[in-house]
Amino acid sequence: MAYSASLPEMFRRSANFVDKILKGAKPADLPVEQPTKFELVINLKTAKALGLTIPQSMLGRADQVIE
């Protein structure tokens, strides 16, 4: 299982920073931002190899399930 910031969302946010810099903003003046969107990914094949059972309630909450 992995619970981390959404990479596509981080790429979108970084594009906004690049746009601001290209329009003349100083990088030091730009605020540091925390991720706002997170993803839960569950790998069932690995869980099975480790002898783990993932509850259905957890699978229902996952953004992506790898079988």
N, CA, C, O and CB atoms as a CASP TS submission, in Angstrom:
PFRMAT TS
TARGET T0000
AUTHOR 0000-0000-0000
METHOD Language model
MODEL 1
PARENT N/A
ATOM      1  N   MET     1       0.846  -1.167   0.000  1.00  0.00           N
ATOM      2  CA  MET     1       0.000   0.000   0.000  1.00  0.00           C
ATOM      3  C   MET     1       0.893   1.231   0.000  1.00  0.00           C
ATOM      4  O   MET     1       1.991   1.238   0.556  1.00  0.00           O
ATOM      5  CB  MET     1      -0.963  -0.003   1.214  1.00  0.00           C
ATOM      6  N   ALA     2       0.387   2.258  -0.636  1.00  0.00           N
ATOM      7  CA  ALA     2       1.076   3.543  -0.639  1.00  0.00           C
ATOM      8  C   ALA     2       0.049   4.656  -0.534  1.00  0.00           C
ATOM      9  O   ALA     2      -0.964   4.659  -1.234  1.00  0.00           O
ATOM     10  CB  ALA     2       1.943   3.710  -1.914  1.00  0.00           C
ATOM     11  N   TYR     3       0.326   5.588   0.339  1.00  0.00           N
ATOM     12  CA  TYR     3      -0.516   6.762   0.492  1.00  0.00           C
ATOM     13  C   TYR     3       0.403   7.956   0.302  1.00  0.00           C
ATOM     14  O   TYR     3       1.237   8.251   1.158  1.00  0.00           O
ATOM     15  CB  TYR     3      -1.255   6.794   1.895  1.00  0.00           C
ATOM     16  N   SER     4       0.247   8.633  -0.813  1.00  0.00           N
ATOM     17  CA  SER     4       1.165   9.729  -1.113  1.00  0.00           C
ATOM     18  C   SER     4       0.451  10.817  -1.902  1.00  0.00           C
ATOM     19  O   SER     4      -0.704  10.666  -2.301  1.00  0.00           O
ATOM     20  CB  SER     4       2.385   9.217  -1.895  1.00  0.00           C
ATOM     21  N   ALA     5       1.156  11.902  -2.113  1.00  0.00           N
ATOM     22  CA  ALA     5       0.622  13.013  -2.895  1.00  0.00           C
ATOM     23  C   ALA     5       0.412  12.557  -4.337  1.00  0.00           C
ATOM     24  O   ALA     5       1.173  11.743  -4.861  1.00  0.00           O
ATOM     25  CB  ALA     5       1.575  14.244  -2.838  1.00  0.00           C
ATOM     26  N   SER     6      -0.616  13.085  -4.961  1.00  0.00           N
ATOM     27  CA  SER     6      -0.941  12.749  -6.341  1.00  0.00           C
ATOM     28  C   SER     6       0.098  13.370  -7.282  1.00  0.00           C
ATOM     29  O   SER     6       0.233  14.592  -7.342  1.00  0.00           O
ATOM     30  CB  SER     6      -2.370  13.236  -6.702  1.00  0.00           C
ATOM     31  N   LEU     7       0.822  12.531  -8.007  1.00  0.00           N
ATOM     32  CA  LEU     7       1.850  13.042  -8.922  1.00  0.00           C
ATOM     33  C   LEU     7       1.271  13.900 -10.043  1.00  0.00           C
ATOM     34  O   LEU     7       1.834  14.957 -10.326  1.00  0.00           O
ATOM     35  CB  LEU     7       2.623  11.889  -9.522  1.00  0.00           C
ATOM     36  N   PRO     8       0.177  13.503 -10.698  1.00  0.00           N
ATOM     37  CA  PRO     8      -0.368  14.384 -11.738  1.00  0.00           C
ATOM     38  C   PRO     8      -0.747  15.766 -11.202  1.00  0.00           C
ATOM     39  O   PRO     8      -0.569  16.775 -11.884  1.00  0.00           O
ATOM     40  CB  PRO     8      -1.586  13.738 -12.374  1.00  0.00           C
ATOM     41  N   GLU     9      -1.267  15.801  -9.984  1.00  0.00           N
ATOM     42  CA  GLU     9      -1.628  17.094  -9.380  1.00  0.00           C
ATOM     43  C   GLU     9      -0.379  17.914  -9.075  1.00  0.00           C
ATOM     44  O   GLU     9      -0.386  19.135  -9.233  1.00  0.00           O
ATOM     45  CB  GLU     9      -2.451  16.882  -8.089  1.00  0.00           C
ATOM     46  N   MET    10       0.685  17.256  -8.641  1.00  0.00           N
ATOM     47  CA  MET    10       1.936  17.967  -8.372  1.00  0.00           C
ATOM     48  C   MET    10       2.531  18.539  -9.660  1.00  0.00           C
ATOM     49  O   MET    10       3.082  19.639  -9.652  1.00  0.00           O
ATOM     50  CB  MET    10       2.948  17.029  -7.692  1.00  0.00           C
ATOM     51  N   PHE    11       2.424  17.800 -10.761  1.00  0.00           N
ATOM     52  CA  PHE    11       2.916  18.310 -12.036  1.00  0.00           C
ATOM     53  C   PHE    11       2.118  19.523 -12.484  1.00  0.00           C
ATOM     54  O   PHE    11       2.685  20.475 -13.020  1.00  0.00           O
ATOM     55  CB  PHE    11       2.859  17.222 -13.104  1.00  0.00           C
ATOM     56  N   ARG    12       0.801  19.499 -12.270  1.00  0.00           N
ATOM     57  CA  ARG    12      -0.029  20.656 -12.619  1.00  0.00           C
ATOM     58  C   ARG    12       0.367  21.879 -11.806  1.00  0.00           C
ATOM     59  O   ARG    12       0.471  22.985 -12.337  1.00  0.00           O
ATOM     60  CB  ARG    12      -1.513  20.339 -12.398  1.00  0.00           C
ATOM     61  N   ARG    13       0.586  21.669 -10.516  1.00  0.00           N
ATOM     62  CA  ARG    13       0.986  22.793  -9.651  1.00  0.00           C
ATOM     63  C   ARG    13       2.349  23.340 -10.062  1.00  0.00           C
ATOM     64  O   ARG    13       2.559  24.553 -10.056  1.00  0.00           O
ATOM     65  CB  ARG    13       1.021  22.353  -8.172  1.00  0.00           C
ATOM     66  N   SER    14       3.277  22.451 -10.418  1.00  0.00           N
ATOM     67  CA  SER    14       4.602  22.920 -10.830  1.00  0.00           C
ATOM     68  C   SER    14       4.510  23.716 -12.127  1.00  0.00           C
ATOM     69  O   SER    14       5.287  24.650 -12.324  1.00  0.00           O
ATOM     70  CB  SER    14       5.567  21.732 -11.001  1.00  0.00           C
ATOM     71  N   ALA    15       3.585  23.371 -13.011  1.00  0.00           N
ATOM     72  CA  ALA    15       3.400  24.143 -14.242  1.00  0.00           C
ATOM     73  C   ALA    15       2.966  25.570 -13.918  1.00  0.00           C
ATOM     74  O   ALA    15       3.366  26.509 -14.604  1.00  0.00           O
ATOM     75  CB  ALA    15       2.362  23.463 -15.158  1.00  0.00           C
ATOM     76  N   ASN    16       2.151  25.739 -12.879  1.00  0.00           N
ATOM     77  CA  ASN    16       1.753  27.083 -12.458  1.00  0.00           C
ATOM     78  C   ASN    16       2.954  27.883 -11.971  1.00  0.00           C
ATOM     79  O   ASN    16       3.058  29.079 -12.246  1.00  0.00           O
ATOM     80  CB  ASN    16       0.692  27.005 -11.355  1.00  0.00           C
ATOM     81  N   PHE    17       3.857  27.233 -11.254  1.00  0.00           N
ATOM     82  CA  PHE    17       5.061  27.913 -10.794  1.00  0.00           C
ATOM     83  C   PHE    17       5.937  28.319 -11.971  1.00  0.00           C
ATOM     84  O   PHE    17       6.456  29.434 -11.994  1.00  0.00           O
ATOM     85  CB  PHE    17       5.846  27.019  -9.835  1.00  0.00           C
ATOM     86  N   VAL    18       6.107  27.442 -12.936  1.00  0.00           N
ATOM     87  CA  VAL    18       6.913  27.756 -14.119  1.00  0.00           C
ATOM     88  C   VAL    18       6.304  28.941 -14.857  1.00  0.00           C
ATOM     89  O   VAL    18       7.026  29.829 -15.310  1.00  0.00           O
ATOM     90  CB  VAL    18       7.018  26.528 -15.060  1.00  0.00           C
ATOM     91  N   ASP    19       4.989  28.957 -14.977  1.00  0.00           N
ATOM     92  CA  ASP    19       4.299  30.060 -15.642  1.00  0.00           C
ATOM     93  C   ASP    19       4.579  31.383 -14.926  1.00  0.00           C
ATOM     94  O   ASP    19       4.867  32.389 -15.574  1.00  0.00           O
ATOM     95  CB  ASP    19       2.783  29.792 -15.695  1.00  0.00           C
ATOM     96  N   LYS    20       4.497  31.385 -13.608  1.00  0.00           N
ATOM     97  CA  LYS    20       4.748  32.612 -12.847  1.00  0.00           C
ATOM     98  C   LYS    20       6.188  33.083 -13.003  1.00  0.00           C
ATOM     99  O   LYS    20       6.443  34.281 -13.122  1.00  0.00           O
ATOM    100  CB  LYS    20       4.432  32.392 -11.369  1.00  0.00           C
ATOM    101  N   ILE    21       7.136  32.136 -13.001  1.00  0.00           N
ATOM    102  CA  ILE    21       8.547  32.488 -13.151  1.00  0.00           C
ATOM    103  C   ILE    21       8.811  33.057 -14.542  1.00  0.00           C
ATOM    104  O   ILE    21       9.539  34.040 -14.686  1.00  0.00           O
ATOM    105  CB  ILE    21       9.441  31.261 -12.898  1.00  0.00           C
ATOM    106  N   LEU    22       8.218  32.439 -15.567  1.00  0.00           N
ATOM    107  CA  LEU    22       8.414  32.941 -16.927  1.00  0.00           C
ATOM    108  C   LEU    22       7.781  34.312 -17.137  1.00  0.00           C
ATOM    109  O   LEU    22       8.188  35.059 -18.027  1.00  0.00           O
ATOM    110  CB  LEU    22       7.841  31.958 -17.929  1.00  0.00           C
ATOM    111  N   LYS    23       6.787  34.641 -16.320  1.00  0.00           N
ATOM    112  CA  LYS    23       6.159  35.962 -16.409  1.00  0.00           C
ATOM    113  C   LYS    23       6.885  37.006 -15.572  1.00  0.00           C
ATOM    114  O   LYS    23       6.453  38.156 -15.499  1.00  0.00           O
ATOM    115  CB  LYS    23       4.711  35.879 -15.972  1.00  0.00           C
ATOM    116  N   GLY    24       8.004  36.603 -14.929  1.00  0.00           N
ATOM    117  CA  GLY    24       8.836  37.582 -14.242  1.00  0.00           C
ATOM    118  C   GLY    24       8.886  37.490 -12.736  1.00  0.00           C
ATOM    119  O   GLY    24       9.604  38.269 -12.109  1.00  0.00           O
ATOM    120  N   ALA    25       8.158  36.576 -12.127  1.00  0.00           N
ATOM    121  CA  ALA    25       8.196  36.447 -10.668  1.00  0.00           C
ATOM    122  C   ALA    25       9.532  35.846 -10.234  1.00  0.00           C
ATOM    123  O   ALA    25      10.090  34.983 -10.912  1.00  0.00           O
ATOM    124  CB  ALA    25       7.018  35.572 -10.161  1.00  0.00           C
ATOM    125  N   LYS    26      10.027  36.313  -9.105  1.00  0.00           N
ATOM    126  CA  LYS    26      11.267  35.756  -8.565  1.00  0.00           C
ATOM    127  C   LYS    26      10.935  34.450  -7.837  1.00  0.00           C
ATOM    128  O   LYS    26       9.998  34.415  -7.039  1.00  0.00           O
ATOM    129  CB  LYS    26      11.977  36.775  -7.601  1.00  0.00           C
ATOM    130  N   PRO    27      11.682  33.390  -8.096  1.00  0.00           N
ATOM    131  CA  PRO    27      11.403  32.112  -7.420  1.00  0.00           C
ATOM    132  C   PRO    27      11.413  32.224  -5.896  1.00  0.00           C
ATOM    133  O   PRO    27      10.655  31.526  -5.222  1.00  0.00           O
ATOM    134  CB  PRO    27      12.419  31.074  -7.850  1.00  0.00           C
ATOM    135  N   ALA    28      12.261  33.092  -5.346  1.00  0.00           N
ATOM    136  CA  ALA    28      12.332  33.240  -3.892  1.00  0.00           C
ATOM    137  C   ALA    28      11.059  33.862  -3.323  1.00  0.00           C
ATOM    138  O   ALA    28      10.775  33.708  -2.136  1.00  0.00           O
ATOM    139  CB  ALA    28      13.539  34.089  -3.510  1.00  0.00           C
ATOM    140  N   ASP    29      10.296  34.560  -4.154  1.00  0.00           N
ATOM    141  CA  ASP    29       9.073  35.206  -3.692  1.00  0.00           C
ATOM    142  C   ASP    29       7.850  34.299  -3.765  1.00  0.00           C
ATOM    143  O   ASP    29       6.796  34.640  -3.227  1.00  0.00           O
ATOM    144  CB  ASP    29       8.823  36.445  -4.498  1.00  0.00           C
ATOM    145  N   LEU    30       7.975  33.158  -4.417  1.00  0.00           N
ATOM    146  CA  LEU    30       6.837  32.241  -4.549  1.00  0.00           C
ATOM    147  C   LEU    30       6.664  31.435  -3.264  1.00  0.00           C
ATOM    148  O   LEU    30       7.653  31.023  -2.657  1.00  0.00           O
ATOM    149  CB  LEU    30       7.033  31.291  -5.761  1.00  0.00           C
ATOM    150  N   PRO    31       5.437  31.207  -2.848  1.00  0.00           N
ATOM    151  CA  PRO    31       5.212  30.471  -1.598  1.00  0.00           C
ATOM    152  C   PRO    31       5.466  28.969  -1.766  1.00  0.00           C
ATOM    153  O   PRO    31       5.322  28.413  -2.855  1.00  0.00           O
ATOM    154  CB  PRO    31       3.781  30.702  -1.103  1.00  0.00           C
ATOM    155  N   VAL    32       5.839  28.346  -0.678  1.00  0.00           N
ATOM    156  CA  VAL    32       5.958  26.887  -0.650  1.00  0.00           C
ATOM    157  C   VAL    32       4.558  26.347  -0.400  1.00  0.00           C
ATOM    158  O   VAL    32       3.862  26.805   0.505  1.00  0.00           O
ATOM    159  CB  VAL    32       6.985  26.389   0.458  1.00  0.00           C
ATOM    160  N   GLU    33       4.150  25.377  -1.202  1.00  0.00           N
ATOM    161  CA  GLU    33       2.798  24.836  -1.081  1.00  0.00           C
ATOM    162  C   GLU    33       2.838  23.375  -0.649  1.00  0.00           C
ATOM    163  O   GLU    33       3.711  22.612  -1.064  1.00  0.00           O
ATOM    164  CB  GLU    33       2.040  24.977  -2.409  1.00  0.00           C
ATOM    165  N   GLN    34       1.892  23.007   0.178  1.00  0.00           N
ATOM    166  CA  GLN    34       1.723  21.622   0.594  1.00  0.00           C
ATOM    167  C   GLN    34       0.801  20.927  -0.405  1.00  0.00           C
ATOM    168  O   GLN    34      -0.093  21.563  -0.964  1.00  0.00           O
ATOM    169  CB  GLN    34       1.152  21.532   2.047  1.00  0.00           C
ATOM    170  N   PRO    35       1.004  19.637  -0.636  1.00  0.00           N
ATOM    171  CA  PRO    35       0.072  18.917  -1.507  1.00  0.00           C
ATOM    172  C   PRO    35      -1.339  18.952  -0.923  1.00  0.00           C
ATOM    173  O   PRO    35      -1.526  18.939   0.293  1.00  0.00           O
ATOM    174  CB  PRO    35       0.532  17.455  -1.707  1.00  0.00           C
ATOM    175  N   THR    36      -2.321  18.998  -1.816  1.00  0.00           N
ATOM    176  CA  THR    36      -3.713  19.041  -1.362  1.00  0.00           C
ATOM    177  C   THR    36      -4.487  17.792  -1.754  1.00  0.00           C
ATOM    178  O   THR    36      -5.565  17.533  -1.218  1.00  0.00           O
ATOM    179  CB  THR    36      -4.406  20.264  -1.925  1.00  0.00           C
ATOM    180  N   LYS    37      -3.945  17.018  -2.686  1.00  0.00           N
ATOM    181  CA  LYS    37      -4.628  15.807  -3.122  1.00  0.00           C
ATOM    182  C   LYS    37      -3.700  14.615  -2.901  1.00  0.00           C
ATOM    183  O   LYS    37      -2.532  14.639  -3.288  1.00  0.00           O
ATOM    184  CB  LYS    37      -5.057  15.913  -4.618  1.00  0.00           C
ATOM    185  N   PHE    38      -4.237  13.583  -2.279  1.00  0.00           N
ATOM    186  CA  PHE    38      -3.460  12.378  -1.986  1.00  0.00           C
ATOM    187  C   PHE    38      -4.149  11.168  -2.602  1.00  0.00           C
ATOM    188  O   PHE    38      -5.355  11.179  -2.850  1.00  0.00           O
ATOM    189  CB  PHE    38      -3.285  12.187  -0.454  1.00  0.00           C
ATOM    190  N   GLU    39      -3.353  10.118  -2.847  1.00  0.00           N
ATOM    191  CA  GLU    39      -3.874   8.886  -3.436  1.00  0.00           C
ATOM    192  C   GLU    39      -3.500   7.688  -2.573  1.00  0.00           C
ATOM    193  O   GLU    39      -2.419   7.635  -1.986  1.00  0.00           O
ATOM    194  CB  GLU    39      -3.341   8.702  -4.871  1.00  0.00           C
ATOM    195  N   LEU    40      -4.413   6.733  -2.512  1.00  0.00           N
ATOM    196  CA  LEU    40      -4.157   5.466  -1.841  1.00  0.00           C
ATOM    197  C   LEU    40      -4.117   4.381  -2.914  1.00  0.00           C
ATOM    198  O   LEU    40      -5.096   4.168  -3.630  1.00  0.00           O
ATOM    199  CB  LEU    40      -5.250   5.156  -0.748  1.00  0.00           C
ATOM    200  N   VAL    41      -2.976   3.699  -3.019  1.00  0.00           N
ATOM    201  CA  VAL    41      -2.800   2.633  -4.009  1.00  0.00           C
ATOM    202  C   VAL    41      -2.517   1.339  -3.253  1.00  0.00           C
ATOM    203  O   VAL    41      -1.680   1.306  -2.351  1.00  0.00           O
ATOM    204  CB  VAL    41      -1.636   2.968  -5.024  1.00  0.00           C
ATOM    205  N   ILE    42      -3.224   0.275  -3.629  1.00  0.00           N
ATOM    206  CA  ILE    42      -3.057  -1.031  -2.987  1.00  0.00           C
ATOM    207  C   ILE    42      -2.659  -2.048  -4.044  1.00  0.00           C
ATOM    208  O   ILE    42      -3.305  -2.162  -5.085  1.00  0.00           O
ATOM    209  CB  ILE    42      -4.362  -1.476  -2.253  1.00  0.00           C
ATOM    210  N   ASN    43      -1.588  -2.787  -3.768  1.00  0.00           N
ATOM    211  CA  ASN    43      -1.117  -3.830  -4.667  1.00  0.00           C
ATOM    212  C   ASN    43      -1.540  -5.182  -4.082  1.00  0.00           C
ATOM    213  O   ASN    43      -0.929  -5.677  -3.135  1.00  0.00           O
ATOM    214  CB  ASN    43       0.444  -3.752  -4.866  1.00  0.00           C
ATOM    215  N   LEU    44      -2.593  -5.771  -4.658  1.00  0.00           N
ATOM    216  CA  LEU    44      -3.129  -7.034  -4.137  1.00  0.00           C
ATOM    217  C   LEU    44      -2.188  -8.213  -4.375  1.00  0.00           C
ATOM    218  O   LEU    44      -2.130  -9.133  -3.559  1.00  0.00           O
ATOM    219  CB  LEU    44      -4.475  -7.327  -4.774  1.00  0.00           C
ATOM    220  N   LYS    45      -1.457  -8.193  -5.473  1.00  0.00           N
ATOM    221  CA  LYS    45      -0.549  -9.292  -5.784  1.00  0.00           C
ATOM    222  C   LYS    45       0.553  -9.383  -4.719  1.00  0.00           C
ATOM    223  O   LYS    45       0.887 -10.473  -4.256  1.00  0.00           O
ATOM    224  CB  LYS    45       0.070  -9.104  -7.193  1.00  0.00           C
ATOM    225  N   THR    46       1.102  -8.249  -4.344  1.00  0.00           N
ATOM    226  CA  THR    46       2.132  -8.228  -3.312  1.00  0.00           C
ATOM    227  C   THR    46       1.548  -8.588  -1.953  1.00  0.00           C
ATOM    228  O   THR    46       2.170  -9.316  -1.180  1.00  0.00           O
ATOM    229  CB  THR    46       2.802  -6.855  -3.252  1.00  0.00           C
ATOM    230  N   ALA    47       0.359  -8.082  -1.660  1.00  0.00           N
ATOM    231  CA  ALA    47      -0.290  -8.413  -0.389  1.00  0.00           C
ATOM    232  C   ALA    47      -0.510  -9.918  -0.284  1.00  0.00           C
ATOM    233  O   ALA    47      -0.301 -10.509   0.776  1.00  0.00           O
ATOM    234  CB  ALA    47      -1.634  -7.664  -0.250  1.00  0.00           C
ATOM    235  N   LYS    48      -0.931 -10.533  -1.382  1.00  0.00           N
ATOM    236  CA  LYS    48      -1.155 -11.985  -1.379  1.00  0.00           C
ATOM    237  C   LYS    48       0.164 -12.723  -1.185  1.00  0.00           C
ATOM    238  O   LYS    48       0.214 -13.712  -0.453  1.00  0.00           O
ATOM    239  CB  LYS    48      -1.832 -12.439  -2.696  1.00  0.00           C
ATOM    240  N   ALA    49       1.238 -12.259  -1.832  1.00  0.00           N
ATOM    241  CA  ALA    49       2.546 -12.902  -1.690  1.00  0.00           C
ATOM    242  C   ALA    49       3.057 -12.814  -0.250  1.00  0.00           C
ATOM    243  O   ALA    49       3.776 -13.698   0.216  1.00  0.00           O
ATOM    244  CB  ALA    49       3.560 -12.259  -2.647  1.00  0.00           C
ATOM    245  N   LEU    50       2.679 -11.736   0.449  1.00  0.00           N
ATOM    246  CA  LEU    50       3.080 -11.581   1.843  1.00  0.00           C
ATOM    247  C   LEU    50       2.124 -12.263   2.812  1.00  0.00           C
ATOM    248  O   LEU    50       2.372 -12.277   4.018  1.00  0.00           O
ATOM    249  CB  LEU    50       3.183 -10.122   2.184  1.00  0.00           C
ATOM    250  N   GLY    51       1.042 -12.826   2.302  1.00  0.00           N
ATOM    251  CA  GLY    51       0.066 -13.507   3.127  1.00  0.00           C
ATOM    252  C   GLY    51      -0.881 -12.561   3.842  1.00  0.00           C
ATOM    253  O   GLY    51      -1.425 -12.898   4.895  1.00  0.00           O
ATOM    254  N   LEU    52      -1.080 -11.389   3.280  1.00  0.00           N
ATOM    255  CA  LEU    52      -1.966 -10.392   3.886  1.00  0.00           C
ATOM    256  C   LEU    52      -3.317 -10.383   3.194  1.00  0.00           C
ATOM    257  O   LEU    52      -3.410 -10.597   1.985  1.00  0.00           O
ATOM    258  CB  LEU    52      -1.333  -8.997   3.825  1.00  0.00           C
ATOM    259  N   THR    53      -4.349 -10.135   3.962  1.00  0.00           N
ATOM    260  CA  THR    53      -5.677  -9.948   3.367  1.00  0.00           C
ATOM    261  C   THR    53      -6.091  -8.506   3.616  1.00  0.00           C
ATOM    262  O   THR    53      -6.019  -8.007   4.739  1.00  0.00           O
ATOM    263  CB  THR    53      -6.735 -10.958   3.966  1.00  0.00           C
ATOM    264  N   ILE    54      -6.519  -7.855   2.562  1.00  0.00           N
ATOM    265  CA  ILE    54      -6.935  -6.458   2.634  1.00  0.00           C
ATOM    266  C   ILE    54      -8.457  -6.431   2.749  1.00  0.00           C
ATOM    267  O   ILE    54      -9.138  -7.012   1.904  1.00  0.00           O
ATOM    268  CB  ILE    54      -6.440  -5.642   1.380  1.00  0.00           C
ATOM    269  N   PRO    55      -9.003  -5.781   3.758  1.00  0.00           N
ATOM    270  CA  PRO    55     -10.458  -5.720   3.912  1.00  0.00           C
ATOM    271  C   PRO    55     -11.128  -5.001   2.744  1.00  0.00           C
ATOM    272  O   PRO    55     -10.549  -4.096   2.144  1.00  0.00           O
ATOM    273  CB  PRO    55     -10.816  -5.025   5.216  1.00  0.00           C
ATOM    274  N   GLN    56     -12.350  -5.414   2.432  1.00  0.00           N
ATOM    275  CA  GLN    56     -13.101  -4.803   1.332  1.00  0.00           C
ATOM    276  C   GLN    56     -13.313  -3.313   1.564  1.00  0.00           C
ATOM    277  O   GLN    56     -13.318  -2.533   0.611  1.00  0.00           O
ATOM    278  CB  GLN    56     -14.450  -5.499   1.158  1.00  0.00           C
ATOM    279  N   SER    57     -13.487  -2.912   2.810  1.00  0.00           N
ATOM    280  CA  SER    57     -13.685  -1.488   3.093  1.00  0.00           C
ATOM    281  C   SER    57     -12.455  -0.672   2.690  1.00  0.00           C
ATOM    282  O   SER    57     -12.581   0.469   2.245  1.00  0.00           O
ATOM    283  CB  SER    57     -13.992  -1.278   4.586  1.00  0.00           C
ATOM    284  N   MET    58     -11.261  -1.264   2.849  1.00  0.00           N
ATOM    285  CA  MET    58     -10.034  -0.580   2.454  1.00  0.00           C
ATOM    286  C   MET    58      -9.914  -0.536   0.937  1.00  0.00           C
ATOM    287  O   MET    58      -9.484   0.470   0.373  1.00  0.00           O
ATOM    288  CB  MET    58      -8.806  -1.271   3.065  1.00  0.00           C
ATOM    289  N   LEU    59     -10.294  -1.624   0.278  1.00  0.00           N
ATOM    290  CA  LEU    59     -10.241  -1.663  -1.188  1.00  0.00           C
ATOM    291  C   LEU    59     -11.220  -0.655  -1.790  1.00  0.00           C
ATOM    292  O   LEU    59     -10.944  -0.073  -2.839  1.00  0.00           O
ATOM    293  CB  LEU    59     -10.556  -3.085  -1.704  1.00  0.00           C
ATOM    294  N   GLY    60     -12.348  -0.450  -1.140  1.00  0.00           N
ATOM    295  CA  GLY    60     -13.334   0.512  -1.619  1.00  0.00           C
ATOM    296  C   GLY    60     -12.845   1.943  -1.515  1.00  0.00           C
ATOM    297  O   GLY    60     -13.256   2.793  -2.305  1.00  0.00           O
ATOM    298  N   ARG    61     -11.987   2.224  -0.567  1.00  0.00           N
ATOM    299  CA  ARG    61     -11.475   3.577  -0.373  1.00  0.00           C
ATOM    300  C   ARG    61     -10.273   3.873  -1.270  1.00  0.00           C
ATOM    301  O   ARG    61      -9.924   5.038  -1.468  1.00  0.00           O
ATOM    302  CB  ARG    61     -11.093   3.782   1.083  1.00  0.00           C
ATOM    303  N   ALA    62      -9.642   2.844  -1.811  1.00  0.00           N
ATOM    304  CA  ALA    62      -8.423   3.031  -2.595  1.00  0.00           C
ATOM    305  C   ALA    62      -8.732   3.747  -3.914  1.00  0.00           C
ATOM    306  O   ALA    62      -9.767   3.516  -4.540  1.00  0.00           O
ATOM    307  CB  ALA    62      -7.748   1.671  -2.870  1.00  0.00           C
ATOM    308  N   ASP    63      -7.808   4.620  -4.317  1.00  0.00           N
ATOM    309  CA  ASP    63      -7.929   5.284  -5.604  1.00  0.00           C
ATOM    310  C   ASP    63      -7.547   4.342  -6.741  1.00  0.00           C
ATOM    311  O   ASP    63      -8.083   4.434  -7.845  1.00  0.00           O
ATOM    312  CB  ASP    63      -7.056   6.537  -5.640  1.00  0.00           C
ATOM    313  N   GLN    64      -6.614   3.437  -6.457  1.00  0.00           N
ATOM    314  CA  GLN    64      -6.178   2.490  -7.471  1.00  0.00           C
ATOM    315  C   GLN    64      -5.858   1.163  -6.788  1.00  0.00           C
ATOM    316  O   GLN    64      -5.211   1.138  -5.741  1.00  0.00           O
ATOM    317  CB  GLN    64      -4.942   3.033  -8.256  1.00  0.00           C
ATOM    318  N   VAL    65      -6.313   0.062  -7.385  1.00  0.00           N
ATOM    319  CA  VAL    65      -6.016  -1.285  -6.879  1.00  0.00           C
ATOM    320  C   VAL    65      -5.301  -2.037  -7.986  1.00  0.00           C
ATOM    321  O   VAL    65      -5.829  -2.198  -9.086  1.00  0.00           O
ATOM    322  CB  VAL    65      -7.324  -2.047  -6.425  1.00  0.00           C
ATOM    323  N   ILE    66      -4.096  -2.495  -7.685  1.00  0.00           N
ATOM    324  CA  ILE    66      -3.301  -3.254  -8.653  1.00  0.00           C
ATOM    325  C   ILE    66      -3.500  -4.728  -8.362  1.00  0.00           C
ATOM    326  O   ILE    66      -3.258  -5.191  -7.247  1.00  0.00           O
ATOM    327  CB  ILE    66      -1.781  -2.866  -8.590  1.00  0.00           C
ATOM    328  N   GLU    67      -3.943  -5.463  -9.376  1.00  0.00           N
ATOM    329  CA  GLU    67      -4.217  -6.899  -9.165  1.00  0.00           C
ATOM    330  C   GLU    67      -3.145  -7.764  -9.755  1.00  0.00           C
ATOM    331  O   GLU    67      -3.222  -8.990  -9.665  1.00  0.00           O
ATOM    332  CB  GLU    67      -5.553  -7.285  -9.761  1.00  0.00           C
TER
END
